Amino acid sequence: MLPKPAEWQEFYAQFKRKTGLDLDLYKANQLQRRIISMAGQHQCKSLGEFAQWVNASPMNTEWFLDRLAINVSELFRNPEKWTEMEKDILPLLLKSSPRLKIWSAGCSYGAEAHSLAMILDKKFPGSHRILGTDIDTAALNQAKSGLFSKNDLRCVPKEYREYLVESGAEFQADERLKKYLSFQKGNLLADRFETGFDLIMCRNVVIYFTETAKDELYEKFFRSLKPGGILFVGSTERITRSGEIGFSAAKPFYYQKPIAGEKAWRNAS
Ligand SMILES: C[S@@+](CC[C@H](N)C(=O)[O-])C[C@H]1O[C@@H](n2cnc3c(N)ncnc32)[C@H](O)[C@@H]1O
């Protein structure tokens, strides 16, 4: 199958009418390869035929949404960044906000949100709230269940293993973490964002988005953060227009929204 540009535009337009998700904001090459492969799995001979299948039932639409982006994740992914989170970032944020409001944007099956909940519960217990959002319903259901595979545990530091209880072939996150966590469906490319976040984690999500979509997203995150709040991005990601948006970036992969009148990056120590 080699669809023409007009066929792609028709597919995107139909999908946007149906779900509100604008596929034009995803990198075209990567996305179109995935769509062609999905159409092949359903023996569709044209993009039009696949569009009919995708739109035929909510279940089909969910199936498509769940496969749009890879939802690979892991507890304590890039462990050195989580050490910084524990030693520098959380103490810094807690100085001005005793109850942290945190967002894991593009949370997949909740590994990032659970990693943070473990650190908070063990080192800084309190009435903190971590919201996880994603477009992938199946991943969100797994996040809500708190079940992880053995592979997810590769990078979990010893002191946090007590939060993961072996249950058959899987590991169940400890009940103590539940009070911090909530998960809900959310589209980063269309939804209105909540405000007042102390910390937003958006890692390994924007790799799928066009440059324009990324720029807009980072501006929206900036507006959603409290002054002094921090945006945590993936370990291959850089915000090229960070200064223009207003962020200060004194630590790699952590960007701070400055507090008016204060030096941009305040050291936690
Ligand atoms: C590779 S996972 C990242 C998981 C986690 N943040 C991490 O770094 O381990 C990318 C996630 O982005 C989600 N995603 C893709 N497009 C999205 C959108 N428009 N809105 C919300 N989530 C989206 C996918 O469903 C997928 O679960």
The ligand as an SDF file (V2000), in Angstrom:
LIG
                    3D

 27 29  0  0  0  0  0  0  0  0999 V2000
    7.5020    5.8900   25.1640 C   0  0  0  0  0  0  0  0  0  0  0  0
    6.0870    6.2010   26.1320 S   0  0  0  0  0  0  0  0  0  0  0  0
    6.7710    7.2070   27.4390 C   0  0  0  0  0  0  0  0  0  0  0  0
    6.4390    6.7040   28.8190 C   0  0  0  0  0  0  0  0  0  0  0  0
    7.1500    7.4160   29.9690 C   0  0  0  0  0  0  0  0  0  0  0  0
    6.9130    8.8300   29.9280 N   0  0  0  0  0  0  0  0  0  0  0  0
    8.6300    7.1170   29.9750 C   0  0  0  0  0  0  0  0  0  0  0  0
    9.4350    7.9740   29.5840 O   0  0  0  0  0  0  0  0  0  0  0  0
    9.0270    6.0090   30.3550 O   0  0  0  0  0  0  0  0  0  0  0  0
    5.2170    7.3900   25.0980 C   0  0  0  0  0  0  0  0  0  0  0  0
    3.7560    7.5610   25.4910 C   0  0  0  0  0  0  0  0  0  0  0  0
    3.2460    8.7520   24.8710 O   0  0  0  0  0  0  0  0  0  0  0  0
    1.8690    8.5490   24.6660 C   0  0  0  0  0  0  0  0  0  0  0  0
    1.3370    9.5540   23.7200 N   0  0  0  0  0  0  0  0  0  0  0  0
    1.5470    9.6690   22.3880 C   0  0  0  0  0  0  0  0  0  0  0  0
    0.8400   10.6890   21.8690 N   0  0  0  0  0  0  0  0  0  0  0  0
    0.1750   11.2570   22.9230 C   0  0  0  0  0  0  0  0  0  0  0  0
   -0.7240   12.3570   23.0250 C   0  0  0  0  0  0  0  0  0  0  0  0
   -1.0750   13.0780   21.9500 N   0  0  0  0  0  0  0  0  0  0  0  0
   -1.2260   12.6530   24.2370 N   0  0  0  0  0  0  0  0  0  0  0  0
   -0.8830   11.9120   25.3520 C   0  0  0  0  0  0  0  0  0  0  0  0
   -0.0380   10.8670   25.3090 N   0  0  0  0  0  0  0  0  0  0  0  0
    0.4880   10.5360   24.1050 C   0  0  0  0  0  0  0  0  0  0  0  0
    1.8180    7.1230   24.1350 C   0  0  0  0  0  0  0  0  0  0  0  0
    0.5240    6.5540   24.2070 O   0  0  0  0  0  0  0  0  0  0  0  0
    2.8500    6.4070   25.0190 C   0  0  0  0  0  0  0  0  0  0  0  0
    2.2640    5.7690   26.1180 O   0  0  0  0  0  0  0  0  0  0  0  0
  1  2  1  0
  2  3  1  0
  2 10  1  0
  3  4  1  0
  4  5  1  0
  5  6  1  0
  5  7  1  0
  7  8  2  0
  7  9  1  0
 10 11  1  0
 11 12  1  0
 11 26  1  0
 12 13  1  0
 13 14  1  0
 13 24  1  0
 14 15  1  0
 14 23  1  0
 15 16  2  0
 16 17  1  0
 17 18  1  0
 17 23  2  0
 18 19  1  0
 18 20  2  0
 20 21  1  0
 21 22  2  0
 22 23  1  0
 24 25  1  0
 24 26  1  0
 26 27  1  0
M  CHG  2   2   1   9  -1
M  END
$$$$
